[in-house]
Amino acid sequence: MAGVEDELKARIAQIDRDMRLLSVGELRRRADAIAEVARANGMEPLGRLAADLGDTLQRSGRGAGVRSCLDGMRAAMAGR
């Protein structure tokens, strides 16, 4: 499980790092991938937060809500 957790942490950090470089569609695709991996590995709270990130990106692009979603995802991983 540690390998999956490390990969998810890296994916979250990558989204944060590449936020300004990638299209909103690509960011949503990456958020959806995180949600899928998280749910497949019993991390439903992270899966919901990643899905929320995808919804936020769809509604408001790179708006202020994105930072809150990423912070929540990092907090969910820190609590594991």
Biopython code that builds the backbone (N, CA, C, O; Angstrom):
import numpy as np
from Bio.PDB.StructureBuilder import StructureBuilder

atoms = [
    (1, "MET", "N", (0.827, -1.203, 0.000)),
    (1, "MET", "CA", (0.000, 0.000, 0.000)),
    (1, "MET", "C", (0.865, 1.260, 0.000)),
    (1, "MET", "O", (0.473, 2.282, -0.562)),
    (2, "ALA", "N", (2.045, 1.189, 0.631)),
    (2, "ALA", "CA", (2.910, 2.371, 0.692)),
    (2, "ALA", "C", (3.282, 2.849, -0.705)),
    (2, "ALA", "O", (3.393, 4.052, -0.939)),
    (3, "GLY", "N", (3.478, 1.911, -1.642)),
    (3, "GLY", "CA", (3.808, 2.296, -3.009)),
    (3, "GLY", "C", (2.686, 3.085, -3.662)),
    (3, "GLY", "O", (2.936, 4.067, -4.361)),
    (4, "VAL", "N", (1.457, 2.660, -3.436)),
    (4, "VAL", "CA", (0.295, 3.363, -3.992)),
    (4, "VAL", "C", (0.180, 4.748, -3.363)),
    (4, "VAL", "O", (-0.062, 5.733, -4.059)),
    (5, "GLU", "N", (0.354, 4.816, -2.056)),
    (5, "GLU", "CA", (0.269, 6.108, -1.373)),
    (5, "GLU", "C", (1.343, 7.063, -1.880)),
    (5, "GLU", "O", (1.070, 8.241, -2.111)),
    (6, "ASP", "N", (2.564, 6.560, -2.055)),
    (6, "ASP", "CA", (3.641, 7.407, -2.573)),
    (6, "ASP", "C", (3.319, 7.897, -3.978)),
    (6, "ASP", "O", (3.569, 9.056, -4.310)),
    (7, "GLU", "N", (2.764, 7.014, -4.803)),
    (7, "GLU", "CA", (2.409, 7.412, -6.160)),
    (7, "GLU", "C", (1.317, 8.479, -6.151)),
    (7, "GLU", "O", (1.388, 9.447, -6.908)),
    (8, "LEU", "N", (0.311, 8.306, -5.302)),
    (8, "LEU", "CA", (-0.762, 9.297, -5.233)),
    (8, "LEU", "C", (-0.238, 10.642, -4.746)),
    (8, "LEU", "O", (-0.623, 11.685, -5.274)),
    (9, "LYS", "N", (0.631, 10.627, -3.749)),
    (9, "LYS", "CA", (1.239, 11.879, -3.277)),
    (9, "LYS", "C", (2.006, 12.557, -4.402)),
    (9, "LYS", "O", (1.931, 13.775, -4.563)),
    (10, "ALA", "N", (2.740, 11.776, -5.175)),
    (10, "ALA", "CA", (3.505, 12.334, -6.295)),
    (10, "ALA", "C", (2.575, 12.913, -7.356)),
    (10, "ALA", "O", (2.862, 13.967, -7.924)),
    (11, "ARG", "N", (1.468, 12.236, -7.624)),
    (11, "ARG", "CA", (0.515, 12.744, -8.622)),
    (11, "ARG", "C", (-0.123, 14.052, -8.163)),
    (11, "ARG", "O", (-0.317, 14.969, -8.961)),
    (12, "ILE", "N", (-0.446, 14.133, -6.886)),
    (12, "ILE", "CA", (-1.021, 15.372, -6.346)),
    (12, "ILE", "C", (-0.007, 16.506, -6.471)),
    (12, "ILE", "O", (-0.352, 17.606, -6.902)),
    (13, "ALA", "N", (1.230, 16.241, -6.098)),
    (13, "ALA", "CA", (2.285, 17.258, -6.199)),
    (13, "ALA", "C", (2.502, 17.675, -7.650)),
    (13, "ALA", "O", (2.756, 18.846, -7.930)),
    (14, "GLN", "N", (2.402, 16.729, -8.564)),
    (14, "GLN", "CA", (2.597, 17.038, -9.975)),
    (14, "GLN", "C", (1.488, 17.948, -10.497)),
    (14, "GLN", "O", (1.758, 18.885, -11.248)),
    (15, "ILE", "N", (0.254, 17.681, -10.108)),
    (15, "ILE", "CA", (-0.842, 18.570, -10.516)),
    (15, "ILE", "C", (-0.578, 19.978, -9.996)),
    (15, "ILE", "O", (-0.717, 20.954, -10.733)),
    (16, "ASP", "N", (-0.201, 20.077, -8.739)),
    (16, "ASP", "CA", (0.074, 21.386, -8.141)),
    (16, "ASP", "C", (1.195, 22.094, -8.895)),
    (16, "ASP", "O", (1.089, 23.278, -9.216)),
    (17, "ARG", "N", (2.261, 21.365, -9.171)),
    (17, "ARG", "CA", (3.425, 21.952, -9.839)),
    (17, "ARG", "C", (3.100, 22.389, -11.270)),
    (17, "ARG", "O", (3.566, 23.436, -11.718)),
    (18, "ASP", "N", (2.308, 21.597, -11.983)),
    (18, "ASP", "CA", (2.049, 21.846, -13.399)),
    (18, "ASP", "C", (0.749, 22.599, -13.663)),
    (18, "ASP", "O", (0.322, 22.700, -14.813)),
    (19, "MET", "N", (0.120, 23.122, -12.628)),
    (19, "MET", "CA", (-1.195, 23.760, -12.742)),
    (19, "MET", "C", (-1.248, 24.808, -13.857)),
    (19, "MET", "O", (-2.220, 24.856, -14.611)),
    (20, "ARG", "N", (-0.243, 25.622, -13.965)),
    (20, "ARG", "CA", (-0.254, 26.711, -14.955)),
    (20, "ARG", "C", (0.160, 26.254, -16.350)),
    (20, "ARG", "O", (-0.066, 26.967, -17.328)),
    (21, "LEU", "N", (0.760, 25.074, -16.447)),
    (21, "LEU", "CA", (1.290, 24.612, -17.728)),
    (21, "LEU", "C", (0.310, 23.746, -18.510)),
    (21, "LEU", "O", (0.327, 23.740, -19.740)),
    (22, "LEU", "N", (-0.538, 23.020, -17.801)),
    (22, "LEU", "CA", (-1.419, 22.047, -18.445)),
    (22, "LEU", "C", (-2.800, 22.630, -18.716)),
    (22, "LEU", "O", (-3.250, 23.548, -18.031)),
    (23, "SER", "N", (-3.454, 22.084, -19.717)),
    (23, "SER", "CA", (-4.822, 22.507, -20.004)),
    (23, "SER", "C", (-5.742, 22.050, -18.876)),
    (23, "SER", "O", (-5.427, 21.116, -18.138)),
    (24, "VAL", "N", (-6.866, 22.715, -18.759)),
    (24, "VAL", "CA", (-7.850, 22.325, -17.752)),
    (24, "VAL", "C", (-8.314, 20.891, -18.007)),
    (24, "VAL", "O", (-8.529, 20.131, -17.063)),
    (25, "GLY", "N", (-8.466, 20.524, -19.267)),
    (25, "GLY", "CA", (-8.865, 19.158, -19.599)),
    (25, "GLY", "C", (-7.857, 18.126, -19.118)),
    (25, "GLY", "O", (-8.241, 17.082, -18.591)),
    (26, "GLU", "N", (-6.580, 18.405, -19.293)),
    (26, "GLU", "CA", (-5.541, 17.485, -18.827)),
    (26, "GLU", "C", (-5.513, 17.420, -17.306)),
    (26, "GLU", "O", (-5.328, 16.347, -16.731)),
    (27, "LEU", "N", (-5.692, 18.548, -16.663)),
    (27, "LEU", "CA", (-5.742, 18.559, -15.197)),
    (27, "LEU", "C", (-6.914, 17.714, -14.700)),
    (27, "LEU", "O", (-6.778, 16.955, -13.740)),
    (28, "ARG", "N", (-8.059, 17.850, -15.357)),
    (28, "ARG", "CA", (-9.232, 17.041, -14.984)),
    (28, "ARG", "C", (-8.960, 15.561, -15.194)),
    (28, "ARG", "O", (-9.339, 14.738, -14.360)),
    (29, "ARG", "N", (-8.310, 15.211, -16.295)),
    (29, "ARG", "CA", (-7.979, 13.812, -16.566)),
    (29, "ARG", "C", (-7.091, 13.253, -15.457)),
    (29, "ARG", "O", (-7.283, 12.122, -15.010)),
    (30, "ARG", "N", (-6.128, 14.042, -15.021)),
    (30, "ARG", "CA", (-5.226, 13.598, -13.955)),
    (30, "ARG", "C", (-5.954, 13.479, -12.615)),
    (30, "ARG", "O", (-5.694, 12.557, -11.841)),
    (31, "ALA", "N", (-6.861, 14.411, -12.347)),
    (31, "ALA", "CA", (-7.649, 14.327, -11.110)),
    (31, "ALA", "C", (-8.529, 13.076, -11.133)),
    (31, "ALA", "O", (-8.655, 12.384, -10.123)),
    (32, "ASP", "N", (-9.131, 12.792, -12.280)),
    (32, "ASP", "CA", (-9.962, 11.588, -12.412)),
    (32, "ASP", "C", (-9.134, 10.321, -12.209)),
    (32, "ASP", "O", (-9.609, 9.356, -11.610)),
    (33, "ALA", "N", (-7.903, 10.323, -12.705)),
    (33, "ALA", "CA", (-7.024, 9.156, -12.533)),
    (33, "ALA", "C", (-6.686, 8.949, -11.059)),
    (33, "ALA", "O", (-6.643, 7.815, -10.582)),
    (34, "ILE", "N", (-6.447, 10.039, -10.343)),
    (34, "ILE", "CA", (-6.182, 9.937, -8.904)),
    (34, "ILE", "C", (-7.404, 9.361, -8.195)),
    (34, "ILE", "O", (-7.278, 8.479, -7.346)),
    (35, "ALA", "N", (-8.577, 9.862, -8.544)),
    (35, "ALA", "CA", (-9.811, 9.365, -7.920)),
    (35, "ALA", "C", (-9.978, 7.870, -8.157)),
    (35, "ALA", "O", (-10.344, 7.129, -7.245)),
    (36, "GLU", "N", (-9.712, 7.435, -9.365)),
    (36, "GLU", "CA", (-9.869, 6.020, -9.707)),
    (36, "GLU", "C", (-8.897, 5.141, -8.913)),
    (36, "GLU", "O", (-9.296, 4.116, -8.361)),
    (37, "VAL", "N", (-7.636, 5.541, -8.856)),
    (37, "VAL", "CA", (-6.636, 4.754, -8.116)),
    (37, "VAL", "C", (-6.962, 4.752, -6.623)),
    (37, "VAL", "O", (-6.864, 3.721, -5.957)),
    (38, "ALA", "N", (-7.348, 5.913, -6.108)),
    (38, "ALA", "CA", (-7.667, 6.010, -4.682)),
    (38, "ALA", "C", (-8.830, 5.086, -4.323)),
    (38, "ALA", "O", (-8.755, 4.338, -3.348)),
    (39, "ARG", "N", (-9.882, 5.138, -5.096)),
    (39, "ARG", "CA", (-11.053, 4.299, -4.806)),
    (39, "ARG", "C", (-10.736, 2.817, -4.956)),
    (39, "ARG", "O", (-11.232, 1.996, -4.184)),
    (40, "ALA", "N", (-9.917, 2.471, -5.939)),
    (40, "ALA", "CA", (-9.550, 1.068, -6.150)),
    (40, "ALA", "C", (-8.716, 0.519, -4.999)),
    (40, "ALA", "O", (-8.607, -0.694, -4.820)),
    (41, "ASN", "N", (-8.130, 1.426, -4.220)),
    (41, "ASN", "CA", (-7.276, 1.010, -3.110)),
    (41, "ASN", "C", (-7.865, 1.360, -1.749)),
    (41, "ASN", "O", (-7.143, 1.457, -0.757)),
    (42, "GLY", "N", (-9.182, 1.549, -1.708)),
    (42, "GLY", "CA", (-9.873, 1.751, -0.441)),
    (42, "GLY", "C", (-9.684, 3.117, 0.194)),
    (42, "GLY", "O", (-9.864, 3.273, 1.402)),
    (43, "MET", "N", (-9.325, 4.098, -0.603)),
    (43, "MET", "CA", (-9.118, 5.461, -0.091)),
    (43, "MET", "C", (-10.248, 6.362, -0.584)),
    (43, "MET", "O", (-10.020, 7.326, -1.315)),
    (44, "GLU", "N", (-11.458, 6.033, -0.172)),
    (44, "GLU", "CA", (-12.645, 6.745, -0.647)),
    (44, "GLU", "C", (-12.606, 8.246, -0.366)),
    (44, "GLU", "O", (-12.982, 9.024, -1.243)),
    (45, "PRO", "N", (-12.166, 8.694, 0.822)),
    (45, "PRO", "CA", (-12.119, 10.146, 1.041)),
    (45, "PRO", "C", (-11.241, 10.867, 0.008)),
    (45, "PRO", "O", (-11.624, 11.918, -0.506)),
    (46, "LEU", "N", (-10.083, 10.309, -0.288)),
    (46, "LEU", "CA", (-9.222, 10.913, -1.306)),
    (46, "LEU", "C", (-9.890, 10.836, -2.673)),
    (46, "LEU", "O", (-9.791, 11.773, -3.465)),
    (47, "GLY", "N", (-10.561, 9.739, -2.951)),
    (47, "GLY", "CA", (-11.276, 9.612, -4.215)),
    (47, "GLY", "C", (-12.328, 10.691, -4.384)),
    (47, "GLY", "O", (-12.475, 11.262, -5.465)),
    (48, "ARG", "N", (-13.065, 10.973, -3.307)),
    (48, "ARG", "CA", (-14.087, 12.037, -3.365)),
    (48, "ARG", "C", (-13.443, 13.402, -3.569)),
    (48, "ARG", "O", (-13.932, 14.213, -4.356)),
    (49, "LEU", "N", (-12.344, 13.657, -2.858)),
    (49, "LEU", "CA", (-11.666, 14.947, -2.993)),
    (49, "LEU", "C", (-11.109, 15.136, -4.404)),
    (49, "LEU", "O", (-11.181, 16.232, -4.960)),
    (50, "ALA", "N", (-10.562, 14.082, -4.975)),
    (50, "ALA", "CA", (-10.046, 14.171, -6.341)),
    (50, "ALA", "C", (-11.182, 14.413, -7.333)),
    (50, "ALA", "O", (-11.026, 15.181, -8.282)),
    (51, "ALA", "N", (-12.323, 13.760, -7.116)),
    (51, "ALA", "CA", (-13.487, 14.001, -7.969)),
    (51, "ALA", "C", (-13.965, 15.444, -7.817)),
    (51, "ALA", "O", (-14.361, 16.075, -8.796)),
    (52, "ASP", "N", (-13.929, 15.964, -6.591)),
    (52, "ASP", "CA", (-14.286, 17.369, -6.359)),
    (52, "ASP", "C", (-13.342, 18.297, -7.117)),
    (52, "ASP", "O", (-13.770, 19.314, -7.665)),
    (53, "LEU", "N", (-12.056, 17.945, -7.147)),
    (53, "LEU", "CA", (-11.096, 18.754, -7.902)),
    (53, "LEU", "C", (-11.483, 18.778, -9.374)),
    (53, "LEU", "O", (-11.475, 19.838, -10.000)),
    (54, "GLY", "N", (-11.820, 17.628, -9.926)),
    (54, "GLY", "CA", (-12.248, 17.581, -11.320)),
    (54, "GLY", "C", (-13.480, 18.437, -11.571)),
    (54, "GLY", "O", (-13.553, 19.146, -12.574)),
    (55, "ASP", "N", (-14.452, 18.373, -10.659)),
    (55, "ASP", "CA", (-15.664, 19.193, -10.792)),
    (55, "ASP", "C", (-15.340, 20.676, -10.698)),
    (55, "ASP", "O", (-15.886, 21.484, -11.449)),
    (56, "THR", "N", (-14.451, 21.035, -9.774)),
    (56, "THR", "CA", (-14.061, 22.438, -9.605)),
    (56, "THR", "C", (-13.366, 22.951, -10.858)),
    (56, "THR", "O", (-13.631, 24.068, -11.301)),
    (57, "LEU", "N", (-12.487, 22.149, -11.426)),
    (57, "LEU", "CA", (-11.806, 22.546, -12.661)),
    (57, "LEU", "C", (-12.813, 22.745, -13.785)),
    (57, "LEU", "O", (-12.679, 23.676, -14.579)),
    (58, "GLN", "N", (-13.816, 21.882, -13.858)),
    (58, "GLN", "CA", (-14.828, 22.008, -14.900)),
    (58, "GLN", "C", (-15.643, 23.289, -14.729)),
    (58, "GLN", "O", (-15.941, 23.980, -15.703)),
    (59, "ARG", "N", (-16.001, 23.598, -13.473)),
    (59, "ARG", "CA", (-16.843, 24.770, -13.209)),
    (59, "ARG", "C", (-16.089, 26.083, -13.354)),
    (59, "ARG", "O", (-16.587, 27.029, -13.965)),
    (60, "SER", "N", (-14.876, 26.139, -12.787)),
    (60, "SER", "CA", (-14.221, 27.450, -12.691)),
    (60, "SER", "C", (-12.788, 27.476, -13.194)),
    (60, "SER", "O", (-12.046, 28.414, -12.903)),
    (61, "GLY", "N", (-12.395, 26.467, -13.940)),
    (61, "GLY", "CA", (-11.022, 26.459, -14.443)),
    (61, "GLY", "C", (-10.037, 26.399, -13.285)),
    (61, "GLY", "O", (-10.202, 25.613, -12.352)),
    (62, "ARG", "N", (-9.031, 27.223, -13.357)),
    (62, "ARG", "CA", (-7.985, 27.227, -12.329)),
    (62, "ARG", "C", (-8.303, 28.194, -11.195)),
    (62, "ARG", "O", (-7.390, 28.788, -10.621)),
    (63, "GLY", "N", (-9.566, 28.360, -10.867)),
    (63, "GLY", "CA", (-9.987, 29.309, -9.832)),
    (63, "GLY", "C", (-9.492, 28.950, -8.445)),
    (63, "GLY", "O", (-8.792, 27.957, -8.249)),
    (64, "ALA", "N", (-9.871, 29.780, -7.493)),
    (64, "ALA", "CA", (-9.391, 29.651, -6.112)),
    (64, "ALA", "C", (-9.766, 28.319, -5.474)),
    (64, "ALA", "O", (-9.040, 27.840, -4.603)),
    (65, "GLY", "N", (-10.849, 27.723, -5.869)),
    (65, "GLY", "CA", (-11.270, 26.463, -5.275)),
    (65, "GLY", "C", (-10.304, 25.314, -5.526)),
    (65, "GLY", "O", (-10.287, 24.335, -4.779)),
    (66, "VAL", "N", (-9.506, 25.434, -6.571)),
    (66, "VAL", "CA", (-8.549, 24.375, -6.899)),
    (66, "VAL", "C", (-7.528, 24.212, -5.780)),
    (66, "VAL", "O", (-7.193, 23.091, -5.397)),
    (67, "ARG", "N", (-7.043, 25.314, -5.267)),
    (67, "ARG", "CA", (-6.041, 25.258, -4.190)),
    (67, "ARG", "C", (-6.620, 24.548, -2.964)),
    (67, "ARG", "O", (-5.939, 23.737, -2.337)),
    (68, "SER", "N", (-7.864, 24.849, -2.625)),
    (68, "SER", "CA", (-8.512, 24.191, -1.481)),
    (68, "SER", "C", (-8.637, 22.688, -1.704)),
    (68, "SER", "O", (-8.420, 21.900, -0.784)),
    (69, "CYS", "N", (-8.983, 22.295, -2.918)),
    (69, "CYS", "CA", (-9.089, 20.866, -3.227)),
    (69, "CYS", "C", (-7.738, 20.175, -3.069)),
    (69, "CYS", "O", (-7.650, 19.101, -2.474)),
    (70, "LEU", "N", (-6.696, 20.788, -3.598)),
    (70, "LEU", "CA", (-5.359, 20.193, -3.481)),
    (70, "LEU", "C", (-4.919, 20.116, -2.024)),
    (70, "LEU", "O", (-4.324, 19.124, -1.602)),
    (71, "ASP", "N", (-5.211, 21.157, -1.262)),
    (71, "ASP", "CA", (-4.867, 21.140, 0.169)),
    (71, "ASP", "C", (-5.596, 20.006, 0.883)),
    (71, "ASP", "O", (-5.011, 19.314, 1.717)),
    (72, "GLY", "N", (-6.868, 19.818, 0.557)),
    (72, "GLY", "CA", (-7.640, 18.733, 1.157)),
    (72, "GLY", "C", (-7.094, 17.363, 0.778)),
    (72, "GLY", "O", (-7.060, 16.451, 1.604)),
    (73, "MET", "N", (-6.669, 17.224, -0.470)),
    (73, "MET", "CA", (-6.100, 15.955, -0.919)),
    (73, "MET", "C", (-4.793, 15.658, -0.183)),
    (73, "MET", "O", (-4.551, 14.525, 0.232)),
    (74, "ARG", "N", (-3.963, 16.673, -0.026)),
    (74, "ARG", "CA", (-2.704, 16.484, 0.717)),
    (74, "ARG", "C", (-2.997, 16.123, 2.175)),
    (74, "ARG", "O", (-2.330, 15.263, 2.750)),
    (75, "ALA", "N", (-3.984, 16.776, 2.766)),
    (75, "ALA", "CA", (-4.347, 16.484, 4.159)),
    (75, "ALA", "C", (-4.866, 15.048, 4.292)),
    (75, "ALA", "O", (-4.549, 14.360, 5.263)),
    (76, "ALA", "N", (-5.655, 14.602, 3.324)),
    (76, "ALA", "CA", (-6.162, 13.227, 3.358)),
    (76, "ALA", "C", (-5.013, 12.225, 3.299)),
    (76, "ALA", "O", (-5.052, 11.190, 3.964)),
    (77, "MET", "N", (-4.007, 12.528, 2.515)),
    (77, "MET", "CA", (-2.850, 11.629, 2.421)),
    (77, "MET", "C", (-2.000, 11.691, 3.684)),
    (77, "MET", "O", (-1.438, 10.678, 4.098)),
    (78, "ALA", "N", (-1.900, 12.847, 4.292)),
    (78, "ALA", "CA", (-1.093, 12.991, 5.513)),
    (78, "ALA", "C", (-1.723, 12.227, 6.671)),
    (78, "ALA", "O", (-1.024, 11.772, 7.577)),
    (79, "GLY", "N", (-3.042, 12.089, 6.638)),
    (79, "GLY", "CA", (-3.747, 11.391, 7.702)),
    (79, "GLY", "C", (-3.670, 9.876, 7.600)),
    (79, "GLY", "O", (-4.211, 9.176, 8.456)),
    (80, "ARG", "N", (-3.014, 9.357, 6.581)),
    (80, "ARG", "CA", (-2.912, 7.902, 6.375)),
    (80, "ARG", "C", (-1.710, 7.363, 7.083)),
    (80, "ARG", "O", (-1.450, 6.160, 7.030)),
]
sb = StructureBuilder()
sb.init_structure("model")
sb.init_model(0)
sb.init_chain("A")
sb.init_seg("    ")
for serial, (resi, resn, name, xyz) in enumerate(atoms, 1):
    if name == "N":
        sb.init_residue(resn, " ", resi, " ")
    sb.init_atom(name, np.array(xyz, "f"), 0.0, 1.0, " ", f" {name:<3s}", serial, name[0])
structure = sb.get_structure()
